[in-house]
Amino acid sequence: MKMMMMAAAGNESPNKSTEDKTSSRRQNEVNKKLKYISLAILVIQNASLILSIRYVRTLPGDRFFTTSAVVMAEVLKVSTCLVIIVIQKRGNVKTFVWLLYDSIFIQYSDTLKLAVPSLIYTLQNNLQYVAISNLPAATFQVTYQLKILTTALFSVLMLRKSLSKIQWISLVLLFAGVAIVQVDQESGKQKEALTGINQNYFKGLVSVIVSCLSSGFAGVYFEKILKGSSASVWMRNIQLGIFGTLLGLLGMWWNDGAAIADKGFLFGYTPLVWVVIFNQAFGGLLVAVVVKYADNILKGFATSFSIIVSTITSVYLFGFHVDLIFTLGAGLVIGAVYMYSLPKPNTSTSSTSTSSPSHSNGRDSELDAFLPNPKAPGKKKGN
């Protein structure tokens, strides 16, 4: 009897091992597919937002108020996050209302901490419209990568983070690449100005530089004040969105108040404008979900590839001229972005966030309610 039981146990062990290997292989295949899907979504979101804004801002006819578009995007983002939390609470309105009351009012100190980054993000969103309205899409895409440099510097100064030699070299190459592109565009900006209506290259350049500075500071400040916070990524976006909506309304009243009172909040809104607003509102939230499956190298590659996509599309869509100098500068930026995303040797990869909190908190445990578990044996989790 004992011999028969031992034989049965011996047969079960290989079967269990085979099942584990099969399950692990299937999980790895799923993870690989999700990684490629994540790459595609990151590239599409990075490139499409810039290209679509540039397109609608250069079309003839009535122009929509960008300040109202920023407010509308915030309202849609908050509404979406509210719906997601309701779904997570299985439609229990009482639990949902109590969670909002507790997170926003009872823990008011945490909510107030988000006023500063929300102000900066609102400013950044408005500046992006100004920059893209005055710069070619490819030029903006390349120059906007300076946010990596500003984020890295603020991380070193405010969070005492250390960068590897490769990362420092990549930052130098990044700055050099952007400088080369600007020299090239400066020499040809008169030609660009002739093809555009009410376009000011210097105004666009200042806007994108200030946007990069604000993006770097806001991202690092957000990381610093929310260390140890238990709030979900959706609740954080609601808290940010509340301030963002109020500050956006204030900016809209200050800049376009009289014109909006005369022409209306939705003046100039076309189906394409709504596409831009929905992309801006939902793009960041979508990336927050997708980033769960994307490691640092993949995100760096996605950013680099989106620059290429924006440049090629700009040639056909806007008649953008690509010469040898621009190619050299853009090539340096693409290489620098990829180099910066490489993990540090002999250390755990330390990610520096260069995006909004929607991106930086993409691995929040709350996402597990919507996504399968990406962990699998042999898969290294990106940071």
C-alpha positions as CSV (number, residue, x, y, z in Angstrom):
1,M,0.0,0.0,0.0
2,K,2.8,2.4,1.0
3,M,4.6,1.5,-2.2
4,M,1.5,2.4,-4.3
5,M,1.1,5.8,-2.5
6,M,4.7,6.6,-3.1
7,A,4.4,5.7,-6.8
8,A,1.3,7.9,-7.1
9,A,3.0,10.8,-5.4
10,G,5.9,10.4,-7.8
11,N,3.6,10.5,-10.8
12,E,1.9,13.6,-9.5
13,S,5.1,15.5,-9.0
14,P,6.2,15.5,-12.7
15,N,2.6,16.3,-13.8
16,K,2.5,19.3,-11.4
17,S,5.9,20.4,-12.7
18,T,4.7,20.2,-16.3
19,E,1.5,22.1,-15.5
20,D,3.5,24.8,-13.8
21,K,5.8,25.1,-16.8
22,T,2.9,25.3,-19.2
23,S,1.1,27.9,-17.1
24,S,4.3,29.9,-16.8
25,R,4.9,29.7,-20.6
26,R,1.4,30.9,-21.3
27,Q,1.7,33.8,-18.8
28,N,4.9,34.9,-20.4
29,E,3.3,34.8,-23.8
30,V,0.4,36.9,-22.5
31,N,2.8,39.4,-20.9
32,K,4.8,39.7,-24.1
33,K,1.6,40.5,-26.0
34,L,0.6,43.0,-23.4
35,K,4.0,44.6,-23.6
36,Y,3.7,45.2,-27.3
37,I,0.1,46.5,-26.9
38,S,1.4,48.8,-24.2
39,L,4.2,50.1,-26.6
40,A,1.6,50.7,-29.3
41,I,-0.7,52.6,-27.0
42,L,2.1,54.7,-25.5
43,V,3.4,55.7,-29.0
44,I,-0.1,56.5,-30.3
45,Q,-1.0,58.6,-27.3
46,N,2.3,60.5,-27.3
47,A,2.2,61.3,-31.0
48,S,-1.5,61.7,-31.6
49,L,-2.2,64.4,-28.9
50,I,0.6,66.7,-30.3
51,L,-0.3,66.1,-33.9
52,S,-4.1,66.6,-33.3
53,I,-3.6,69.8,-31.3
54,R,-1.3,71.2,-34.0
55,Y,-3.8,70.2,-36.7
56,V,-6.9,71.8,-35.1
57,R,-4.9,75.0,-34.2
58,T,-3.7,75.5,-37.8
59,L,-7.1,74.9,-39.5
60,P,-8.7,78.0,-41.1
61,G,-11.9,79.3,-39.5
62,D,-13.0,80.1,-35.9
63,R,-10.5,79.0,-33.2
64,F,-11.7,77.5,-30.0
65,F,-10.6,78.9,-26.7
66,T,-7.7,76.7,-25.4
67,T,-8.5,77.7,-21.8
68,S,-12.0,76.3,-22.1
69,A,-10.5,73.1,-23.6
70,V,-8.2,72.7,-20.6
71,V,-11.2,73.1,-18.2
72,M,-13.3,70.6,-20.2
73,A,-10.5,68.0,-20.2
74,E,-10.3,68.3,-16.4
75,V,-14.1,67.9,-16.0
76,L,-14.1,64.8,-18.2
77,K,-11.1,63.3,-16.3
78,V,-12.7,63.8,-12.9
79,S,-16.0,62.4,-14.1
80,T,-14.3,59.3,-15.5
81,C,-12.4,58.7,-12.3
82,L,-15.6,59.0,-10.3
83,V,-17.3,56.4,-12.5
84,I,-14.3,54.1,-12.1
85,I,-14.5,54.4,-8.3
86,V,-18.2,53.7,-8.3
87,I,-17.5,50.5,-10.4
88,Q,-14.8,49.5,-7.9
89,K,-17.3,49.9,-5.0
90,R,-19.8,47.7,-7.0
91,G,-22.3,50.6,-7.3
92,N,-22.6,51.1,-3.5
93,V,-23.4,54.8,-3.4
94,K,-23.1,55.1,0.3
95,T,-19.6,53.7,0.4
96,F,-18.6,55.8,-2.6
97,V,-19.8,59.1,-1.0
98,W,-18.1,58.2,2.3
99,L,-14.9,57.5,0.5
100,L,-15.0,60.9,-1.3
101,Y,-15.9,62.7,1.9
102,D,-13.1,61.0,3.8
103,S,-10.4,61.5,1.1
104,I,-11.2,65.1,0.2
105,F,-12.6,66.7,3.4
106,I,-11.6,64.6,6.4
107,Q,-8.1,64.2,5.0
108,Y,-8.1,67.8,3.8
109,S,-4.4,68.2,4.5
110,D,-3.5,65.6,1.8
111,T,-6.0,67.3,-0.5
112,L,-4.5,70.8,0.0
113,K,-1.0,69.4,-0.7
114,L,-2.2,68.8,-4.3
115,A,-3.0,72.5,-4.9
116,V,0.5,73.3,-5.9
117,P,1.1,70.5,-8.4
118,S,-2.4,71.1,-9.7
119,L,-1.7,74.8,-10.4
120,I,1.5,73.8,-12.2
121,Y,-0.2,71.1,-14.3
122,T,-3.0,73.6,-15.2
123,L,-0.3,76.1,-16.3
124,Q,1.5,73.3,-18.2
125,N,-1.6,72.2,-20.1
126,N,-2.3,75.8,-21.2
127,L,1.3,76.3,-22.2
128,Q,1.3,73.2,-24.3
129,Y,-1.5,74.6,-26.4
130,V,0.4,77.8,-26.8
131,A,3.6,76.0,-27.7
132,I,2.0,73.6,-30.2
133,S,0.1,76.4,-31.8
134,N,3.3,78.2,-32.6
135,L,5.8,75.4,-33.2
136,P,5.9,72.6,-35.8
137,A,4.7,69.3,-34.1
138,A,8.1,67.6,-34.7
139,T,10.0,70.5,-33.2
140,F,7.8,70.6,-30.2
141,Q,8.1,66.8,-29.7
142,V,11.9,67.0,-29.7
143,T,12.1,70.1,-27.6
144,Y,9.6,68.8,-25.0
145,Q,12.0,66.0,-24.1
146,L,13.9,68.6,-22.1
147,K,11.4,67.6,-19.4
148,I,13.6,64.6,-18.8
149,L,16.5,66.9,-18.1
150,T,14.5,69.2,-15.7
151,T,12.9,66.2,-13.9
152,A,16.3,64.6,-13.4
153,L,17.8,67.9,-12.0
154,F,14.9,68.5,-9.7
155,S,15.1,64.9,-8.5
156,V,18.8,65.3,-7.7
157,L,18.2,68.6,-5.9
158,M,14.9,67.9,-4.1
159,L,14.9,64.1,-3.6
160,R,18.7,63.5,-3.4
161,K,18.5,60.9,-6.1
162,S,21.7,59.7,-7.8
163,L,22.1,59.3,-11.5
164,S,24.4,56.9,-13.3
165,K,27.2,58.0,-15.6
166,I,25.2,56.8,-18.6
167,Q,22.2,59.0,-17.4
168,W,24.4,62.1,-17.0
169,I,25.9,61.5,-20.5
170,S,22.4,61.0,-21.9
171,L,21.3,64.3,-20.4
172,V,24.2,66.1,-22.0
173,L,23.4,64.5,-25.4
174,L,19.7,65.4,-24.9
175,F,20.5,69.1,-24.3
176,A,22.9,69.1,-27.3
177,G,20.3,67.5,-29.5
178,V,17.6,70.0,-28.6
179,A,20.1,72.9,-29.1
180,I,20.9,71.6,-32.6
181,V,17.3,71.4,-33.5
182,Q,16.6,74.9,-32.2
183,V,19.6,76.3,-34.2
184,D,18.2,74.6,-37.3
185,Q,14.7,75.9,-36.7
186,E,15.9,79.4,-35.9
187,S,17.6,79.6,-39.3
188,G,14.4,78.5,-41.0
189,K,11.8,80.0,-38.8
190,Q,11.1,82.9,-41.2
191,K,10.0,80.3,-43.8
192,E,7.8,78.5,-41.2
193,A,6.3,81.8,-40.1
194,L,5.2,82.6,-43.7
195,T,3.3,79.3,-43.9
196,G,1.4,79.8,-40.7
197,I,-1.1,82.4,-39.6
198,N,-0.4,84.3,-36.3
199,Q,2.4,81.9,-35.4
200,N,5.3,83.2,-33.2
201,Y,8.2,80.9,-33.0
202,F,9.8,82.6,-30.0
203,K,6.5,82.5,-28.1
204,G,6.2,78.8,-28.8
205,L,9.8,78.2,-27.7
206,V,9.4,80.0,-24.4
207,S,6.2,78.2,-23.7
208,V,7.7,74.7,-24.2
209,I,10.7,75.6,-22.1
210,V,8.5,76.9,-19.2
211,S,6.3,73.8,-19.7
212,C,9.3,71.5,-19.3
213,L,10.4,73.3,-16.2
214,S,7.0,73.1,-14.7
215,S,6.6,69.5,-15.6
216,G,9.9,68.5,-14.0
217,F,9.2,70.4,-10.8
218,A,5.6,69.3,-10.5
219,G,6.4,65.6,-11.0
220,V,9.2,65.6,-8.4
221,Y,7.2,67.8,-5.9
222,F,4.2,65.4,-6.4
223,E,6.4,62.4,-5.6
224,K,7.9,64.1,-2.6
225,I,4.6,65.2,-0.9
226,L,2.7,61.9,-1.5
227,K,5.3,59.4,-0.3
228,G,3.5,57.0,1.9
229,S,0.0,58.1,0.7
230,S,-2.5,55.3,0.5
231,A,-4.9,57.1,-2.0
232,S,-5.5,55.4,-5.2
233,V,-4.4,56.8,-8.6
234,W,-8.1,57.5,-9.4
235,M,-8.6,59.4,-6.1
236,R,-5.4,61.4,-6.7
237,N,-6.7,62.4,-10.1
238,I,-10.0,63.5,-8.6
239,Q,-8.2,65.7,-6.1
240,L,-6.0,67.1,-8.7
241,G,-8.9,67.6,-11.1
242,I,-11.0,69.6,-8.5
243,F,-8.2,72.1,-8.1
244,G,-7.4,71.9,-11.9
245,T,-11.0,72.7,-12.8
246,L,-11.2,75.7,-10.4
247,L,-7.8,77.1,-11.4
248,G,-8.6,76.4,-15.1
249,L,-11.8,78.4,-14.7
250,L,-9.9,81.2,-13.1
251,G,-7.4,81.3,-15.9
252,M,-10.1,81.1,-18.5
253,W,-11.9,84.1,-16.9
254,W,-8.6,86.1,-16.7
255,N,-7.5,85.4,-20.3
256,D,-10.7,84.9,-22.3
257,G,-13.5,85.9,-20.0
258,A,-14.9,88.7,-22.1
259,A,-14.6,86.8,-25.4
260,I,-16.2,83.6,-23.9
261,A,-19.1,85.7,-22.4
262,D,-19.7,87.1,-25.9
263,K,-19.2,83.9,-28.0
264,G,-19.9,81.1,-25.5
265,F,-17.9,78.4,-23.8
266,L,-18.0,76.0,-26.7
267,F,-17.3,78.5,-29.4
268,G,-15.2,76.9,-32.2
269,Y,-15.7,73.4,-31.0
270,T,-15.8,70.9,-33.9
271,P,-15.7,67.1,-33.8
272,L,-11.9,67.3,-34.2
273,V,-11.6,69.6,-31.2
274,W,-13.6,67.1,-29.1
275,V,-11.2,64.4,-30.2
276,V,-8.3,66.5,-28.9
277,I,-10.1,67.1,-25.6
278,F,-11.0,63.4,-25.1
279,N,-7.4,62.5,-26.0
280,Q,-6.1,64.9,-23.4
281,A,-8.6,63.8,-20.7
282,F,-8.5,60.1,-21.2
283,G,-5.0,59.7,-22.6
284,G,-3.2,60.1,-19.3
285,L,-5.7,57.7,-17.5
286,L,-5.2,55.1,-20.3
287,V,-1.5,55.4,-20.0
288,A,-1.8,55.0,-16.2
289,V,-3.4,51.6,-16.9
290,V,-1.0,50.6,-19.7
291,V,2.2,51.6,-17.8
292,K,1.5,48.7,-15.5
293,Y,2.9,46.4,-18.2
294,A,5.6,48.8,-19.4
295,D,9.1,48.9,-18.0
296,N,11.4,51.9,-18.2
297,I,13.1,50.7,-21.4
298,L,9.8,50.2,-23.1
299,K,8.6,53.7,-22.1
300,G,11.9,55.2,-23.4
301,F,11.6,53.4,-26.6
302,A,7.9,54.5,-26.9
303,T,8.9,58.1,-26.5
304,S,11.7,57.8,-29.0
305,F,9.5,56.1,-31.6
306,S,6.7,58.7,-31.1
307,I,9.2,61.4,-32.1
308,I,9.8,59.5,-35.3
309,V,6.1,59.1,-35.9
310,S,5.4,62.8,-35.2
311,T,8.2,63.9,-37.6
312,I,7.2,61.6,-40.5
313,T,3.5,62.6,-40.1
314,S,4.4,66.3,-39.9
315,V,6.2,66.0,-43.3
316,Y,3.0,64.7,-45.0
317,L,0.4,66.6,-42.9
318,F,2.0,70.0,-42.4
319,G,4.7,70.1,-45.1
320,F,7.5,70.0,-42.5
321,H,11.0,70.1,-43.9
322,V,13.5,67.6,-42.5
323,D,17.1,68.4,-43.2
324,L,20.4,66.9,-42.1
325,I,20.8,69.2,-39.1
326,F,17.3,68.4,-37.7
327,T,17.9,64.7,-38.3
328,L,21.2,64.9,-36.3
329,G,19.6,66.8,-33.4
330,A,16.5,64.6,-33.3
331,G,18.7,61.5,-33.5
332,L,20.7,62.7,-30.5
333,V,17.5,63.3,-28.5
334,I,16.1,59.8,-29.5
335,G,19.3,58.1,-28.4
336,A,19.5,60.1,-25.2
337,V,15.9,59.2,-24.2
338,Y,16.7,55.6,-24.7
339,M,20.0,55.7,-22.9
340,Y,18.4,57.5,-19.9
341,S,15.8,54.8,-19.6
342,L,18.4,52.0,-19.3
343,P,18.6,50.5,-15.8
344,K,21.6,51.3,-13.6
345,P,24.2,48.6,-13.6
346,N,24.2,46.4,-10.5
347,T,21.4,48.4,-8.9
348,S,17.6,48.3,-9.0
349,T,16.2,50.5,-11.7
350,S,15.3,53.9,-10.3
351,S,12.7,55.5,-12.4
352,T,12.4,59.3,-12.6
353,S,8.9,60.3,-13.4
354,T,8.6,62.7,-16.3
355,S,4.9,62.8,-16.6
356,S,1.8,63.6,-14.8
357,P,0.7,61.7,-11.7
358,S,-1.6,59.6,-13.9
359,H,1.6,58.1,-15.3
360,S,3.8,58.0,-12.3
361,N,1.2,56.1,-10.2
362,G,0.2,53.6,-12.9
363,R,1.1,50.6,-10.8
364,D,-1.3,51.5,-8.1
365,S,-3.0,48.4,-6.6
366,E,-6.4,49.8,-7.4
367,L,-5.7,49.0,-11.1
368,D,-5.8,45.3,-10.2
369,A,-9.6,45.5,-10.2
370,F,-9.5,46.0,-14.0
371,L,-6.3,44.2,-15.1
372,P,-4.9,40.7,-14.9
373,N,-1.8,40.2,-12.9
374,P,1.3,40.9,-15.1
375,K,3.8,39.2,-12.8
376,A,5.2,35.9,-14.0
377,P,8.3,33.8,-13.2
378,G,11.2,35.1,-15.2
379,K,9.7,38.5,-15.8
380,K,11.5,41.5,-14.4
381,K,9.2,44.2,-13.2
382,G,10.0,47.6,-14.6
383,N,10.1,50.5,-12.2
